[in-house]
Amino acid sequence: MKFSAASSLIGNDFASRRWHWPAAIAMSLAALTVAISGCVISQPMTGLAHTAIPDLHASPERLRDHVRVLSEDFLGRGFEQPQTLQRAADYIVAELAKSGVMAERQRFEVDGQGYENLIARFGLAEGTKPLLVMGAHYDSALTHEGVPTPGADDNASGVAGLLELARLLKQTTPGQPVELVFYTLEEPPNFRTNDMGSYRHALSLQQRNQPVRLMLSVEMIGYYSDDSGSQSYPLAPLGWIYPDKGNFIALIGEMKNFSEMRRTKAVMRASGGGPNPLGVHSLNAPRFVHGVDFSDHLNYWRLGYPAIMVTDTSFMRNPHYHQRTDTWDRLDYSRMAQVVRMLAAVALDTP
């Protein structure tokens, strides 16, 4: 009896295991697929770059002052208030001049009204090597109720970052041609149209057959949170791979921009420095993923140029996105300064 019972139990156990093996294998393959996919889109093992980076210091105080002026003195810097938008452009030109940088005004018309991108050039002359473009839009959005937003994070933070970056690059010489571009008309009603300032700039590069190594869209770099659950993602599984605290800077690119992402991420990580270095996380994703093309890099993708968005992840973290509460006092200027130093390192990195 004991033997028969034991045999029965062994037989049942074997049968049970036999039926569970396919499920176990399927689950293991699924887990492996998720792990491989996570590595492909996030590049977790990206090593540190070895390019020597000068000890450039980005000023949190200058960043704060720029954001405060842009968000308070030029409230309503949008398509609906072209005079205010023009005053903001003039401020950018004047601040560049204070750093000894001349700005080219790229003018164009929309519905009979003039608008302009502002372009500052550094390093080698165009044509010697492929161009590195770093751009940020200086216009701001309306709320859903049609009220102008201060646009401190969106995108006075990016503009302030480029103004401080221009000051740093004036102190050294990049070993590649670099353009810092301040775009107009990124926000609705012009978003996804050929009237976006970034489309006009990208098209001008294409028309003169200018090779582009990479474009970086500096889109909202000032909002951070160390609270658990402060970071969300467009797809739930991404929460298994990335942090749940919104205390890092993100790089967003297409799947085909894998190599450009790898080098950019490595350089930015290596240049973070300090006792509390800012985390750098990346995502290579198809364009259909919600939010991955929500800035000026979209137009460089459209024209076949490699492009990456540098961002605090916008509405995936910042509850004040496109609200009247997007004010200068809610931003973290020390972490912004770290991002600017990282951008300087990318500009000075010569492939």
N, C-alpha and C positions, 0 to 999 in steps of 0.2 A: 504493500500500500504506500509506504513512504516513497519507494522508488517510482511507482506509477504517478504519485502526486507530484514528485519532483520532476519527473519527465514532462508531465502536463504543464507545470509551471515554466520549465525551460522552454518547452515548445511555444507556449503563449508569449513568453518574453521575446523569443526569437522572432515570432510573427509580428509582435508589436514593433520591435526594432526594425524589422524588414519594411514595414509600412511607413515608419518614421524617417528612414534613411533618405528617400527622395525629397521629403519636406526639408530635412536638415541640409541636404546638398543645395536645394533651391535657395534656402535662407542664406547659406554661406556664399553662394554665388551673388546673391543680391547685395549682401554686405560688401563683398569684394568690388562689385560694380560701383556701389556708392563711394567706397574708399578711392577707387581709381578716378572716378568722375570728380570727386572732391579735389584730388591732387591736380587734375587737368585744369580745373577752373580756378583753383586758388593758389597753386604753386607754393606749397608750404615750405619746401626745402630750399628755396632760393637763397643762394649764398651771398656773402658780402662782397661788394666790389672792391677792387684794389687801387682804383684811381685816386691819386693824391688830391685832396680837396683843401683849398686854403681855408683858414680859420675866419670865416665871414660871420659877422654877428648881425642878425636881423633884429630890429628894435620893436618890441611889443608896444611901446609908447607911440611910435610913429604909425604903426598899424591901427591902433585905437583912434588916433587923431584923424586919420584918413577916413575910417569907417564912420566916425561921428559926423564929420563934415558932409560926407556924401549922403548919409541917411537923414540928417536934420536940415542942412542948408539947401539941399537939392531934392526935397521931398516931392515926389511926382515926376521923377526923371524917366518918362516913358513916351511912347508913341503919341499919346493923347496930349502931352504937354511938351512939344518940341523945343520951346524956349528954355524950359528948365533942363531938358536933356542936353541942349547945347551949352548951357552954363556948366553942367557937370563935365562935358568934354573939355571946355576951356580950363577948368580946374585941373584936370589930368595933365593937360599940356603944360600948364604953369608949374605943376609939381615935378614933372619930368625935367623941366628946364632948371629947377633948383638943384637937381642932381647932375646937371651938366649934360643932359640927354635931349637931343632934338627929336621932335615927333613929326612924322608925316601924317597929314590929314587925307584920308581916302574918302572922298565925298561921293555921294550918290543921291538920287531923288526917289521918293516914294509918294505917289499922288501929288506931285508938284512941290513937295516939301523936302528940303535938304537935310541929310543926316550924314554922319561921318564916323568911320573907324579911325583909330589913332595907332600908328605903327612906330615902334622904337627898335632900332637895329643895333646889334652888337656883334663882336667877333669878326671872323673872316668875311670877306665880301661874298655875296651870293654868286653861285656858279663855281666856287672853288670846291665846295663839298655840299652834300644835301642839307637842306634847311631844317632847323629845329624851330617850331612855332609854339609859343605859349600864349594862350589867349584867355581873356575874361570879359564878360559882358558888363557894361556899366549902366544899362537901363534897368528899371525895376518894374514890378508887376502891379496890377490893381487887385484888390480883394474881389471875392465873388459879388460883393455889393457895389463894386465899381469905385471903391475908395482907394486912393494911392497908398502904397505900402512904403515904409521906410527902407526896406530892402537891405538891412544891415548885413545879414548873412547872405542874402540873395540879391545882388551879388557884390555889394560893397566890399565884402571880405575878400573876394577874388581880385577885385581892382586894387585894393590896398596891398594885397600880396604882390601883385605885379609892380606897383609903384616902389615898394621896398626892394623887390628883386632888381629893378632897374638901377637903384642906388648901389646895390652890391655889385652888379655886373660892371658898372662904371669903374669900379676899383680894380678890376682885373680884366683879362682878355680871354673870352672863350675860344677854344681851338676849333670852332665850327661857326658857321653863320647862324645867328639867333634873331628871331623877330618876336618881340613882345607886342601883342595886338589887343587893344581895348575895343571890344565890339559894341556896336549899337544894335537895337532892335532884335534882341534874342527872345523877349517875352511876347505873349499873345498881344495883339492879333497876328503878329508876324511869324511866330514860331512855326516851323516846318514849311515856310514859304521861301521863295528865292529873294525875298526882301530882307532876310536876316543879314546882319552885318557880316557874320562869319561865312555865309554863303558867298557874299560879294568878294571877300578876301580870298577864300579858297579858289573861287573861279578865276581871280586875277593870277594866282599862282599857276593854275592849269593853262591859262591862255599864254603865259610866257614860258611854258615848259620848264618850270622850276621844280627840280626834284625835292621831295620833302622826306626827311628821315623819320620825323615823328611830329605830331601835333599833340600838345597837352592842353586840355580845356580845364581851366582853374575855376571850378564851379562850387561855391559855398565851402569855405574851409575854416569856419570860425566857431561852429557849435559842437560842444562835447559834453558828455555826461558819464560819470563813474557809477551811476545807479544800475543795479541789475534790472534787466528787462527794458532798458532805455533804447536798445537797438532792435529794429525789426528788419524784415527782408521781404522781397517781392514773392519769393517762393519759400514755403515752410521748411523744406529740407535744407535750405541754406543755413538755417538756424542750428543745424547739427554740426556745421563746419566752421562757422564764424562766431565771434564773441557776442554775448547778449548785452554787453555794455558799449555804449556809443563813445568810446574814448580812443578811437584810432582814425587814421586817414585812409581812405579807400581809393583804389585805382580800378577803373572799369574799362574794359576793352572788348573787342570782338574776339571770337575764337581764333581767327587768322592772325591776330596781333600777339600771338603767344610769345615770340622771341623778343619783341619790343617791350612787352610787359615784364618779362623776366629781367631784362637789363635795367629797366627803369626802377623796378621794385628793389633790386639789389643795391643800386646806387642810393636810393632814398633811405633804405634801411641802414646802410653803412654810414650815412652822413647825419643820422639822428643825434647821436652823442648825448652827453649830459647824464645826470643821475637818474632822470626819468624820461627815457627816450620814448617818443610817440610811436605807437604801433603802426605798421603799414600792412594792410591786407589788400589782396587783389581778386578780381573776378573777371574771367574771360567767359563771355556768355553770348548766345545768339541775340539778335536785335529784338526778337519778339518778347524777351523778358522785360517786364514792366519797369520803366525808369532808366534802362541802361543807355538810352539815346536821348535823354532829356537835357541836352545842352548843345553847345556850339560844335563839339566834336562830330555831331551828326552830319554836318555838311562836308567835312573832310572824308568821312566814310562814303558819303554819296559820290564824291569825285575820285574815290579810289586811293586816298591817302591813309596811312596808318595813324590812328588817333586814340588817345586814352583820356578819360575824364578823371581828374583829381578832385575828390569831394569828401565832405563830411557825411555824405549820403542823403542830404536834403530831407525830404518829408519822411524818410525811413527812420529819422532820429529827431529832427527839429519840429516840435509842435507848432512853431510860429511861422512856418513856411507860408508865404503869400498872405500873411496876416498883418494887421496894424501893429502887432506886438513884436514884429521882427526888428528889434531895436539894438543899438550898439552896445548897451550895457549887459546884454545876455551872452556875449561872445567871450571866448577864452583866447586872449591875445598872446599868451606865452606859448600855447600850443600852435597858434597860427604862425608864430615866429619860427617854430621848428619846421613847419611845412615850407616856409619861404627858404630856409636854409637848405632843405631837401631839393627844392626846385633849382636853387643856385648850383647845387652839386650836379644835377642832371644837365644844366646848361654848360657846365665846365667839364663834363665827362665827354671825352672824344673817342668814339668807337674806332 
